[in-house]
Amino acid sequence: MPPDTTTGTAGASRAAIELIDIRKAFGAAGGETTYAVDRMNLTIKAGEFFTFLGPSGCGKTTTLRMIAGFEEPTSGRLLLDGKEVTGVPAHQRNVNTVFQSYALFPHLTVSENVGFGLSVKGVAKDEIRQRVQAALESVHMGHAVDRKPSALSGGQQQRVALARALINRPSVLLLDEPFGALDLKLRREMQMEVKEMQRKLGITFIFVTHDQEEALTMSDRIAVMNNGTVQQVGGPADIYERPANRFTAGFIGDMNLIDARVLGRSDDRLTVEAAGGRFEMPCTLPVQAGDPCTLAIRPEALHFVEGEAGGTIRFAGTVSGAVYIGTDTVYGLTLADGTRLHARLRNGDGRPTPQTGEPGTLACAPAAIRLLTQ
């Protein structure tokens, strides 16, 4: 697993959360043990917007639940603001959680829902009123204090749920796929609002999602997970442009993945055999002749060429289709060995493009190819 990069982009130096050799095992006595989270070592900085990203069943929600105190790790240590909280019950941790289901009390007004926790704690009514109003203003819901949840849209209910979590002034706010029930347009609006809210409040947000675009849009750093392990940790640009392995490359965005083999190397240049051709490309990875590898190329890095195209790596084949998606068109190209590539080209750029069924050649700069060894 790649080492964890613990310097966050938020500029904070204090650790909000530390996960030290955390494991979470499930399995019946005498049966096979399954690790939902396996030896996770991770530091989340104070003030970061940090996202756990991965497919269903990868362990991201289990990790969030351990931070919240709803699940206890099988082994390892968990620190919150530098203090050991392993074994500390959820209500004694200074964290709050926002779930996909808003769980608002239907018989209470918006203000009563938001202030419910403070009422249970016996906080004075005047203070509750002031803090409720401030929390609702922070999520642009100050006008709806007397409404019932049934009178609110899905996005408005989500804002109320956020206000209810923020009113307790947590040091860490946990968000478990909170936009899953919203339509696409509202989802994108809420993403921008929540990111701006986090920036203004300066609270550590830990977000769980399987939506790659959502993670890239909102996060300072992302932990990509699969099968209970962290595959890569980094900023959105690092994750997208420099994936550490084949799983991350294939999971984040669209990627052409081509099986290849190293034929030889000379200093920092490799000769690689892939898709029926041989290519020379720069590489500083410790690979040698005979090693298997993968060439990863983003569709937007490819373009059609005619004749010679100096300084590029070219793939010749037959155009297998074209899909118009508004500003761009995605073209398919099938190579002689059966390998299929996809290229995403901007419409109206004036470049000639072949038609479906015609021969075509896609090219890219050598620097646009990411060579992966795992």
HELIX and SHEET records of a PDB file:
HELIX    1   1 LYS A   60  ALA A   68  1                                   9    
HELIX    2   2 ALA A   90  GLN A   92  5                                   3    
HELIX    3   3 VAL A  110  VAL A  120  1                                  11    
HELIX    4   4 LYS A  125  SER A  138  1                                  14    
HELIX    5   5 GLY A  142  ALA A  144  5                                   3    
HELIX    6   6 PRO A  149  ALA A  151  5                                   3    
HELIX    7   7 GLY A  154  LEU A  166  1                                  13    
HELIX    8   8 LEU A  184  LEU A  201  1                                  18    
HELIX    9   9 GLN A  212  MET A  218  1                                   7    
HELIX   10  10 PRO A  236  GLU A  241  1                                   6    
HELIX   11  11 ARG A  246  PHE A  251  1                                   6    
HELIX   12  12 PRO A  299  ALA A  301  5                                   3    
HELIX   13  13 PRO A  366  ALA A  368  5                                   3    
SHEET    1   A 4 THR A  34  LYS A  45  0                                        
SHEET    2   A 4 ALA A  15  PHE A  26 -1                                        
SHEET    3   A 4 SER A  75  LEU A  80 -1                                        
SHEET    4   A 4 LYS A  83  GLU A  84 -1                                        
SHEET    1   B 6 VAL A  95  PHE A  99  0                                        
SHEET    2   B 6 VAL A 172  ASP A 176  1                                        
SHEET    3   B 6 THR A 204  THR A 209  1                                        
SHEET    4   B 6 PHE A  49  LEU A  53  1                                        
SHEET    5   B 6 ARG A 221  ASN A 226  1                                        
SHEET    6   B 6 THR A 229  GLY A 234 -1                                        
SHEET    1   C 5 GLY A 277  PRO A 282  0                                        
SHEET    2   C 5 ARG A 269  ALA A 274 -1                                        
SHEET    3   C 5 ASN A 256  SER A 266 -1                                        
SHEET    4   C 5 PRO A 292  ILE A 297 -1                                        
SHEET    5   C 5 ARG A 370  LEU A 372 -1                                        
SHEET    1   D 5 HIS A 303  PHE A 304  0                                        
SHEET    2   D 5 PRO A 359  CYS A 364 -1                                        
SHEET    3   D 5 ILE A 313  TYR A 324 -1                                        
SHEET    4   D 5 ASP A 328  LEU A 335 -1                                        
SHEET    5   D 5 ARG A 340  ARG A 346 -1                                        
END                                                                             
